[in-house]
Amino acid sequence: MIYDLLDELKNDLHELEPDALEAKYHGMAEDEAGEKIAKQIADISVSDYQSDLCDALSQAMEAADDEGCEAIVFEYDMDADWAGWFYVCGDYAHEAVADDDWADEHEEELEGPVMKAFAKVHAKHGGLDADEEDESSRGAVTLYLIARTLACVSRAAEQARPEGLALCACFTGQDALWRLREPHDED
Protein backbone atom coordinates (compact mmCIF):
# COMPACT_ATOMS: atom_id res chain seq x y z
CA MET A 1 0.00 0.00 0.00
CA ILE A 2 2.69 2.52 0.98
CA TYR A 3 4.43 2.22 -2.38
CA ASP A 4 1.18 2.86 -4.23
CA LEU A 5 0.73 5.98 -2.11
CA LEU A 6 4.28 7.07 -2.88
CA ASP A 7 3.35 6.86 -6.58
CA GLU A 8 0.28 8.98 -5.85
CA LEU A 9 2.45 11.53 -4.02
CA LYS A 10 4.80 11.63 -7.00
CA ASN A 11 1.86 12.52 -9.24
CA ASP A 12 0.57 15.06 -6.72
CA LEU A 13 3.90 16.90 -6.92
CA HIS A 14 2.93 18.00 -10.42
CA GLU A 15 -0.77 18.50 -9.79
CA LEU A 16 -0.86 20.37 -6.47
CA GLU A 17 0.66 23.58 -5.22
CA PRO A 18 2.85 23.15 -2.10
CA ASP A 19 0.11 24.26 0.36
CA ALA A 20 -2.44 21.91 -1.21
CA LEU A 21 0.10 19.07 -1.19
CA GLU A 22 0.68 19.53 2.52
CA ALA A 23 -3.05 19.79 3.20
CA LYS A 24 -3.84 16.56 1.37
CA TYR A 25 -1.24 14.55 3.28
CA HIS A 26 -2.14 16.23 6.56
CA GLY A 27 -5.66 14.90 6.05
CA MET A 28 -4.36 11.43 5.31
CA ALA A 29 -2.17 11.44 8.42
CA GLU A 30 -5.08 12.69 10.49
CA ASP A 31 -7.34 9.91 9.18
CA GLU A 32 -4.79 7.12 9.60
CA ALA A 33 -2.56 8.17 12.52
CA GLY A 34 -4.86 10.49 14.42
CA GLU A 35 -5.40 14.19 14.87
CA LYS A 36 -2.72 14.52 17.58
CA ILE A 37 0.13 13.17 15.44
CA ALA A 38 -1.00 15.07 12.32
CA LYS A 39 -1.11 18.29 14.36
CA GLN A 40 2.33 17.54 15.82
CA ILE A 41 3.74 17.37 12.28
CA ALA A 42 1.80 20.45 11.14
CA ASP A 43 3.08 22.44 14.10
CA ILE A 44 6.74 21.89 13.18
CA SER A 45 8.02 25.20 11.89
CA VAL A 46 9.72 24.85 8.52
CA SER A 47 10.67 28.50 8.00
CA ASP A 48 14.36 28.07 8.89
CA TYR A 49 14.54 24.75 7.01
CA GLN A 50 13.00 26.28 3.92
CA SER A 51 15.31 29.29 4.12
CA ASP A 52 18.32 27.00 4.47
CA LEU A 53 17.09 24.94 1.50
CA CYS A 54 16.82 28.11 -0.58
CA ASP A 55 20.36 29.18 0.37
CA ALA A 56 21.84 25.75 -0.38
CA LEU A 57 19.89 25.52 -3.66
CA SER A 58 21.23 28.92 -4.68
CA GLN A 59 24.77 27.70 -4.00
CA ALA A 60 24.08 24.55 -6.02
CA MET A 61 22.77 26.70 -8.87
CA GLU A 62 25.98 28.77 -8.84
CA ALA A 63 28.05 25.56 -8.93
CA ALA A 64 25.89 24.23 -11.78
CA ASP A 65 26.44 27.44 -13.71
CA ASP A 66 30.19 27.37 -13.07
CA GLU A 67 30.45 23.73 -14.18
CA GLY A 68 27.95 23.92 -17.07
CA CYS A 69 25.72 21.33 -15.41
CA GLU A 70 22.18 20.34 -16.33
CA ALA A 71 20.59 19.15 -13.07
CA ILE A 72 20.49 19.40 -9.31
CA VAL A 73 19.36 16.52 -7.12
CA PHE A 74 18.27 17.03 -3.51
CA GLU A 75 18.57 13.91 -1.38
CA TYR A 76 17.57 13.63 2.25
CA ASP A 77 18.05 10.82 4.76
CA MET A 78 15.00 10.17 6.89
CA ASP A 79 17.03 8.00 9.29
CA ALA A 80 19.91 10.44 9.84
CA ASP A 81 18.35 13.61 11.24
CA TRP A 82 16.63 14.23 7.89
CA ALA A 83 20.01 15.48 6.65
CA GLY A 84 20.05 16.73 3.07
CA TRP A 85 22.53 17.17 0.24
CA PHE A 86 22.41 18.88 -3.12
CA TYR A 87 24.21 17.08 -5.93
CA VAL A 88 25.15 19.10 -9.01
CA CYS A 89 25.05 16.79 -12.02
CA GLY A 90 26.63 17.42 -15.39
CA ASP A 91 24.10 15.39 -17.33
CA TYR A 92 20.36 14.93 -17.18
CA ALA A 93 17.83 12.58 -18.74
CA HIS A 94 14.08 13.12 -18.77
CA GLU A 95 12.00 10.73 -16.70
CA ALA A 96 10.60 9.12 -19.88
CA VAL A 97 14.08 7.70 -20.55
CA ALA A 98 13.61 5.58 -17.37
CA ASP A 99 17.29 5.72 -16.49
CA ASP A 100 18.56 7.79 -13.58
CA ASP A 101 22.19 6.66 -13.89
CA TRP A 102 23.12 10.22 -14.87
CA ALA A 103 22.56 11.23 -11.23
CA ASP A 104 25.29 8.86 -10.01
CA GLU A 105 27.91 11.16 -11.51
CA HIS A 106 27.92 14.58 -9.91
CA GLU A 107 30.34 17.44 -10.25
CA GLU A 108 29.78 18.84 -6.81
CA GLU A 109 28.09 17.92 -3.52
CA LEU A 110 26.78 20.62 -1.22
CA GLU A 111 25.52 20.01 2.26
CA GLY A 112 21.90 20.93 2.78
CA PRO A 113 19.97 21.46 5.98
CA VAL A 114 18.84 18.91 8.52
CA MET A 115 15.32 18.68 9.92
CA LYS A 116 15.72 16.88 13.25
CA ALA A 117 12.09 17.47 14.19
CA PHE A 118 10.90 15.50 11.12
CA ALA A 119 13.42 12.73 11.89
CA LYS A 120 12.19 12.50 15.48
CA VAL A 121 8.54 12.12 14.46
CA HIS A 122 9.50 9.66 11.73
CA ALA A 123 11.50 7.50 14.16
CA LYS A 124 8.61 7.35 16.60
CA HIS A 125 5.54 7.22 14.35
CA GLY A 126 6.65 6.68 10.73
CA GLY A 127 8.31 4.13 8.53
CA LEU A 128 8.13 2.58 5.11
CA ASP A 129 8.64 -1.02 6.20
CA ALA A 130 5.96 -1.27 8.87
CA ASP A 131 4.04 -4.50 9.38
CA GLU A 132 0.47 -4.77 8.10
CA GLU A 133 -0.99 -3.96 11.51
CA ASP A 134 0.38 -0.42 11.60
CA GLU A 135 1.28 0.13 7.94
CA SER A 136 -1.52 2.64 7.30
CA SER A 137 -0.69 4.77 10.31
CA ARG A 138 3.09 4.72 9.93
CA GLY A 139 2.90 5.13 6.17
CA ALA A 140 0.58 8.12 6.43
CA VAL A 141 2.96 9.81 8.87
CA THR A 142 5.90 9.19 6.54
CA LEU A 143 3.98 10.44 3.51
CA TYR A 144 3.02 13.63 5.33
CA LEU A 145 6.65 14.24 6.33
CA ILE A 146 7.79 13.61 2.75
CA ALA A 147 5.05 15.92 1.43
CA ARG A 148 6.13 18.69 3.79
CA THR A 149 9.77 18.21 2.78
CA LEU A 150 9.00 18.36 -0.94
CA ALA A 151 6.70 21.34 -0.44
CA CYS A 152 9.64 23.14 1.19
CA VAL A 153 11.95 22.20 -1.68
CA SER A 154 9.34 23.39 -4.18
CA ARG A 155 8.96 26.71 -2.37
CA ALA A 156 12.75 27.09 -2.26
CA ALA A 157 12.80 26.50 -6.03
CA GLU A 158 10.12 29.17 -6.49
CA GLN A 159 12.40 31.61 -4.68
CA ALA A 160 15.73 30.55 -6.17
CA ARG A 161 14.29 30.03 -9.69
CA PRO A 162 16.65 27.39 -11.10
CA GLU A 163 15.78 28.22 -14.71
CA GLY A 164 17.38 26.00 -17.29
CA LEU A 165 18.15 23.31 -14.73
CA ALA A 166 16.32 20.13 -13.83
CA LEU A 167 15.57 19.81 -10.11
CA CYS A 168 14.98 16.35 -8.72
CA ALA A 169 14.53 14.97 -5.23
CA CYS A 170 14.65 11.64 -3.43
CA PHE A 171 15.05 10.18 0.01
CA THR A 172 18.02 7.92 0.68
CA GLY A 173 17.20 4.46 -0.64
CA GLN A 174 14.45 5.63 -2.99
CA ASP A 175 14.34 3.67 -6.24
CA ALA A 176 13.80 6.50 -8.71
CA LEU A 177 14.24 10.25 -8.63
CA TRP A 178 11.21 12.51 -8.58
CA ARG A 179 11.34 15.39 -10.99
CA LEU A 180 10.27 18.65 -9.37
CA ARG A 181 11.27 20.87 -12.29
CA GLU A 182 12.29 20.14 -15.83
CA PRO A 183 14.92 22.33 -17.50
CA HIS A 184 12.28 24.20 -19.49
CA ASP A 185 9.96 24.91 -16.54
CA GLU A 186 9.34 28.56 -15.77
CA ASP A 187 7.47 30.11 -12.86
Long-range contacts (C-beta under 8 A, 24 or more apart in sequence): 1-135, 1-136, 1-139, 2-128, 2-130, 2-135, 2-139, 2-142, 2-143, 5-139, 5-143, 6-143, 6-146, 9-143, 9-146, 9-147, 9-150, 10-178, 12-147, 13-150, 13-154, 13-178, 13-180, 18-150, 18-151, 18-152, 18-154, 18-155, 19-151, 21-147, 21-150, 21-151, 21-154, 22-144, 22-147, 22-148, 22-151, 24-147, 25-140, 25-143, 25-144, 25-146, 25-147, 25-148, 26-144, 28-140, 28-143, 28-144, 29-140, 29-141, 29-143, 29-144, 31-140, 32-136, 32-137, 32-139, 32-140, 32-141, 33-125, 33-137, 33-138, 33-140, 33-141, 34-137, 37-121, 37-125, 37-141, 38-144, 40-121, 41-118, 41-121, 41-141, 41-144, 41-145, 41-148, 44-115, 44-117, 44-118, 44-121, 44-148, 46-115, 46-148, 46-152, 48-113, 49-113, 49-115, 49-152, 50-152, 50-155, 50-156, 52-112, 52-113, 53-84, 53-112, 53-113, 53-152, 53-153, 53-156, 54-155, 54-156, 54-159, 54-160, 56-84, 56-86, 56-110, 56-111, 56-112, 56-113, 57-86, 57-153, 57-156, 57-157, 57-160, 57-162, 57-167, 58-160, 59-86, 59-110, 60-86, 60-88, 60-108, 60-110, 61-160, 61-162, 61-165, 63-88, 63-107, 63-108, 63-110, 64-88, 64-107, 64-162, 64-165, 67-107, 67-108, 69-107, 69-165, 70-165, 70-166, 70-183, 71-102, 71-103, 71-165, 71-166, 71-167, 71-168, 71-183, 72-162, 72-165, 72-166, 72-167, 72-168, 73-103, 73-106, 73-167, 73-168, 73-169, 73-170, 73-177, 74-112, 74-153, 74-167, 74-168, 74-169, 74-170, 75-169, 75-170, 75-171, 75-172, 76-112, 76-115, 76-149, 76-169, 76-171, 76-172, 77-171, 77-172, 78-118, 78-119, 78-122, 78-126, 78-142, 78-145, 78-171, 78-172, 79-119, 79-122, 79-123, 79-172, 80-119, 80-172, 81-114, 81-115, 81-116, 81-119, 82-114, 82-115, 82-116, 82-118, 82-119, 82-122, 82-149, 83-111, 83-112, 83-114, 84-111, 84-112, 84-113, 84-114, 84-115, 85-109, 85-110, 85-111, 85-112, 86-110, 86-111, 86-112, 92-166, 92-183, 94-179, 94-182, 95-177, 95-179, 100-176, 100-177, 103-168, 103-177, 115-149, 118-145, 118-148, 118-149, 121-145, 146-171, 150-178, 150-180, 153-180, 154-180, 157-181, 158-187, 161-187
